[in-house]
């Protein structure tokens, strides 16, 4: 039985790292509005009253809410489009299209001559982000070994928060520019760089082997798998043979089951109980993560720090430092922990427990000391904003994208992940549209929404979220009551050895992949009722 480390070649790591630039595209574009609304030049150019000036509540607040709302709406629409397009055109073409939208959206924002042009750029950039947020973790998951999937898919969250961090530091740096217009245009122009780099390198990115096999491109899928799993400890490419065999058999089994729904995955996600369950859990995973409050705190960090007595450049500096802790410590630590803890459920629940505690204390500090000269109280408020991110970044941000990239079978993966990320953007539309109005109307009490939601969400995860760690994407189906065609990672040593002997005996050669017409490979865990309804 081949146990070759984490079954991840150098080539696999390089591909994962490069494609994760899609996460940076997402993070930078989503976060840059937080720096933009901290630049005096942005308010002056568009003739918007600044905080404390007459008209701020009636003119500026709706403009900021619209910028956030259009961005999230664009993301939501893109997620719905990808439910079809990501399967029809493939993961790679979807990434390339997202890059093109990102370049266009960035140009429109940085070159905006009026507020309408700026808002149009936000909409298009939101569509780019919706594409990247959906297809990047999907692609990374399909390219990863189950033994290292937490770390590798976690690159999406790591690069995402790196984009957040980068936007904050650039926003802080240009705050000191004597050219006020440069202070807000340059950071917006910079958001074009990540999609340009990703688009330029995309011709050398391999297509997903699972998508290739689902479309009948078996030779190309085998070639990609061999390069991804290559190891000097596995000269016969047995790990790749196992994965190829398992994917092929699962696709064959799922296709037979799909016949009961007229061969339509769209009918299956509505009519098949286990698929409906996954769709609900996927949607709620992303919706729930956003109601944990990360974008509210990030996008309105400048306003929140100002309420805690910070002035001048300090809100921008604190925002940059806040995100730097996530980029350098929390998100990398969370991605690393996933393959050590081996429990998505425990990671997610730990994150929300921390969110409840830190947000509660943060609210107490705001309610008692906001608008006062009490330096200790205001400093405690800032401290618990940082501690909030320790839990959200380490345990929630890495889990949310990883989990939804795992729970759907290949035949409905694009539908399921697109729907799940639609839940994220739907939540952000509600939260970011209501947040500035809520802050003005009820102040710190708006954060009670985050606290109450998190308290309710923790038991929901405990009782209804199945575990997915250490299983291949094909084996995860058993956690939802579905039949698994071939067990590899959760098989006994004897069962796996029998599969390996059969694959070695029937392999054409090291570069042609295994035969997959074998029907008598023993596995005590395989169900026999192909037509059973779950």
C-alpha positions, 0 to 999 in steps of 0.5 A: 500500500503506497504511503508516500508522504502527503502524496503531493509533488513539487509540480502540484505545489507550484500549480496550487500556489500559482492558482491561489493568486485567484484568492489574492485577486478576491481579497484585494478587490474585496478589501480595497474599499476599506482603504478607499473610504479612508482617503480624503481625496476620494471624498473630495473628487466625488464631492461626498461629505466626510464623517462629521460633515453635514450630509454624511448620513444622507449622501455618503453613507448610501454611496458607500453602501451602494459600492459594497452592495453592487460588489456583493451583487456582482459576486452573487450573480457570478456564482449563479452563472458558474453553477453552469459555466464551470462545468460546461467550460471547465475550471481553467476557462472560468479562471481566465474569464474571471481574470478578464473581468477583474482587469476591466473592473479595476480599470473602470474604478481607478479611471472613474470620472464620476460616481456612476463609473466607479460603481459600475467598476465595483459591479464588474469587479464583484463578478470577478470576485464571485468567479474567483471565490467559487472556482479557485477552491474548487480547482485546488480541491480537485488537484489535492491529495486527501492527506494534504487537502487542508493545507493546499486548499487553505492556500486560497484563504492564505492568499485571500487574506494576503490580498486584504493585507496588501490593500491595507498597506498600500492604502496606508502608504498612499495616505501620505501622498500630497496628491490626493487623487493618487491616494485613492486611484493608485490602490484601485489600479493595483487591483488589476495586477493579480488577475493580469499575472494569473491570466498571463500564466494560465496557459501553463496551468493543467486542467482539473483531472476530475473535470477532464474525466467527467468529459471523457478526456482520460489520457489527459487526466491520467497525464495530469494525475501522474505529475501531481502525485509523482514521488521517488517513493512510488516508482510505479505511480500507484497513488495516481493509479488508485486515484484514477481508478477511484474517480473513474469508478465513482463517475461511472456509478454516479452516472448510473444513479443520475439516470433516475433523474433523466441524466440531469444533475439539476434535477438531482440536486432538487430531488435527491435527498443527500444532494439537497442536504449538501446544498443546504449545508454548503449554502449555510456554511458560507452564509454562516461564515459571513454572518460571523462578521469578518467583512463588516469589521474589515470594510468598516474598520476605519469607521470603527477605529475612529469611534474608538478614538483613533484619528488621522492615519491611525485607523488605516495603520491599525487596519493594516496591522490587523490584516497582517496578523491574519496574513502572516499568522492566523490563516497559514496556521489554520491551513496547517492545522487542518491536516493535523487536527483532521476535523473540519467540524472542530475547527469551525466550531472553535472559530465561532466560539471565539467569535462569540467571546471576542465580539461580546467583549468588543461590544462591551468596550464600545458601549462603555468607552466609545466617544470618551477619552478613556485610553485603556477602555478604547485600547481594550476595544482595539485589542479584542478586534485583533483577538476576534481575527485570531479565531475567525482567520485561523478557524473559520476563514480556512474552513469555509472554503475548504469544506464546501470544496469537499462535500459535493460529488463531481457531477454537481460540484460546480452547481453546489459550490456556486450555490454555496458561494451565492450564500456568501455574497447574499449574506454580504449584500444584506450585511454591508448594505445594512451595516453603515445604516445600523452603525448610525442608528443603533451603534454597537448594538448592531454587533449583537446580530453577529453574536446571536447568529454565532451562538445559534450556528455552533450547535447546528454545526455540531449536529448536522455538519458531517466530517470530511477530513482524510477522505478523498472527494469520492469517499466523502459521499458515504458521510451523506449516505451515498454509495462509494464505488471504491474505497482507498483511503478508508479501506483496510490494509488488505482491501487496499493491497488487493486493489493495488495488486489488481491495478499493477497487473492491469496497468498498460504502462507507466505513462498510459494509466490503469485499466478501469474495467475491473469489476471484481476488486474486493471491498467490504465497504462497497454497497451493492444497491446502485439504484438506492435513493439517499 
